[in-house]
Amino acid sequence: MNVRRLIPTATLAGAVTLGLVALSACSSSDAATKSGGKLAVTASFYPMQFLAQEIGGDHVSVTTLTKPGVEPHDLELKPRQAAQLGEADVIVYLKGIQPAVDKAIAQSGVRNTVDATTLTTMEQHGTEAGHDHGHGEDGEHADDHADEETHAAEDEEASADGNDPHIWLDPVKFAEVAKGVGAALEKADPDHAADYQKNTTALVGKLDGLNTAFKDGLADTSTRTFITTHAAFGYLAERYGLEQEAIAGIDPEAEPSPARVKELETIAKRDKVSTVFFETLASDRTAKTLAGDSGLKTDVLDPLEGITDASKGADYIEVMRSNLEALRKALGAK
Ligand SMILES: [Zn+2]
């Protein structure tokens, strides 16, 4: 095998620096044979899959660990999936949302792993579900203890460092992650670097457009508060100056305390909330009960943790556009 012929001259210098020219040329062609001549990329869940497919295009074959319709938080891997991880050329994941996946990736021996949380700035929103309480009346302090229980549960479910993992729901942060994923694919497969660059630029352009649509679409609304099922929209709320009030915490399976439900009813009245949002992959029971008790409407706000036929759109961009329309309607956008 002539290594020089496999690697364009422009990238040869970079590859030599790694000291692994022959090795990486051979191993990537082995992997290429396995995945039909394409770079084998494993994505941990839908938002990562979307980035890999958009940027990788025809040069990659993407496998996703979280099957469509499966709620990704705390996903457990089948032993076979964990074993297959080792065959990936590149793994794209988001550390902190799926601890079992994080562990399997660490043990997989795959050199090209991209952790999305290292590509943007992480923030903590985990305790903001009850952040706004304590306004005015002393009576509200009685609720605080019950809230602490909820928060303790949230903290367990959040990543070890307490950061909110839902960065993909902010188009600006997602664009930063996209650039990092693009750079990782270029490094893993320098032969197609130009295409990865082109695709990254196109995707970042779409995300910029989405950001502008959200900024303009939510600039003037009659309320800034929205109620969601789980606290997935902290970054989105932060970006567009909205207040997220979540029924559950960071994890959609967490049950709210009766005190939290009562508090949400108060907030809904105070902030003239019209709608309680539920989502496609998690139980909508509490959202519908709360809406029924408070005389509010319900609608879907999709955290895009997976995509199915029931999703309001075929991909991330389309579902985010549906989310924008749902938010505009719920918030009374002018
Ligand atoms: Zn989530």
Residues whose N, C-alpha, C, O or C-beta is under 5 A from the ligand:
A	BS01	ZN	A232 I250
